[in-house]
Amino acid sequence: MNIKPLADRVLVLPAPAEEKTVGGIIIPDSAKEKPLKGTVIAVGNGTKDEEMVVKPNDKVLYGKYAGTEIELDGEKYLIMRQSDILAIL
């Protein structure tokens, strides 16, 4: 994969959704909540007003509706602004 986010954008690989069962009932994929954490894959150079704090391989928490989902090489990623990231784990 060869992708470089621009400006203050960050490419994140979401963590896989956890498998949960409720009383022996397996919850289908469509009912699972989206994960709110992931791994930073690539970062942009920042802007003159915003220095990039996150770096590749950081584990991060982000908002529930943060970013835009994209698919590259059969894998789903999120591309978002650094300001959409809530914390570095």
C-alpha positions as CSV (number, residue, x, y, z in Angstrom):
1,M,0.0,0.0,0.0
2,N,1.3,3.4,-0.9
3,I,-0.8,6.2,0.5
4,K,0.3,9.5,2.1
5,P,-2.4,11.6,3.9
6,L,-2.3,15.3,3.2
7,A,-2.1,18.2,5.7
8,D,-3.5,17.2,9.1
9,R,-5.1,13.9,7.9
10,V,-4.4,10.5,9.5
11,L,-4.9,7.0,8.1
12,V,-6.2,4.6,10.8
13,L,-6.7,0.8,10.7
14,P,-9.7,0.2,13.0
15,A,-9.4,-2.6,15.6
16,P,-11.5,-5.7,14.7
17,A,-15.0,-5.8,16.4
18,E,-15.0,-8.0,19.4
19,E,-17.0,-11.2,19.3
20,K,-19.6,-11.2,22.0
21,T,-22.3,-13.6,22.8
22,V,-25.4,-12.9,24.9
23,G,-26.7,-15.9,26.7
24,G,-25.4,-18.2,24.0
25,I,-26.7,-16.1,21.2
26,I,-24.1,-14.9,18.7
27,I,-24.5,-11.3,17.7
28,P,-24.4,-10.9,13.8
29,D,-21.9,-8.6,12.2
30,S,-24.6,-6.1,11.2
31,A,-25.5,-5.5,14.9
32,K,-22.0,-5.1,16.2
33,E,-20.8,-1.6,17.2
34,K,-18.0,-0.1,15.3
35,P,-14.7,-0.1,17.2
36,L,-13.6,3.2,18.5
37,K,-9.9,2.4,18.6
38,G,-7.3,1.6,16.0
39,T,-3.7,1.8,14.8
40,V,-2.3,4.8,12.9
41,I,-0.9,3.6,9.6
42,A,0.2,6.9,8.0
43,V,0.1,10.7,8.9
44,G,0.3,13.9,6.9
45,N,2.8,16.6,7.3
46,G,0.5,18.9,9.4
47,T,-0.3,22.5,8.7
48,K,1.3,25.7,9.7
49,D,-1.3,26.0,12.5
50,E,-1.3,22.3,13.6
51,E,1.7,20.2,14.3
52,M,1.3,16.5,14.0
53,V,1.3,14.7,17.4
54,V,0.4,11.2,16.3
55,K,2.8,9.0,14.5
56,P,2.6,5.6,12.7
57,N,1.9,2.6,15.0
58,D,0.3,4.7,17.7
59,K,-2.8,3.1,19.2
60,V,-5.6,5.7,19.2
61,L,-9.2,6.3,20.3
62,Y,-11.5,8.3,18.0
63,G,-15.1,9.5,17.9
64,K,-17.9,7.2,16.9
65,Y,-18.6,9.0,13.6
66,A,-15.0,10.2,12.9
67,G,-13.4,9.9,9.6
68,T,-14.3,8.5,6.1
69,E,-14.2,4.8,5.5
70,I,-12.0,3.7,2.5
71,E,-11.0,0.3,1.2
72,L,-7.4,-0.4,0.0
73,D,-6.1,-3.8,-1.0
74,G,-9.2,-5.4,0.5
75,E,-8.7,-3.9,3.9
76,K,-11.0,-1.2,5.4
77,Y,-9.4,2.0,6.8
78,L,-10.5,5.3,8.1
79,I,-9.0,8.6,7.0
80,M,-9.7,11.5,9.5
81,R,-8.3,14.7,10.8
82,Q,-5.9,14.6,13.7
83,S,-8.4,16.7,15.7
84,D,-10.9,13.7,15.4
85,I,-8.6,11.6,17.5
86,L,-9.5,11.8,21.2
87,A,-6.4,10.1,22.8
88,I,-3.3,8.1,22.2
89,L,-3.3,4.8,24.1
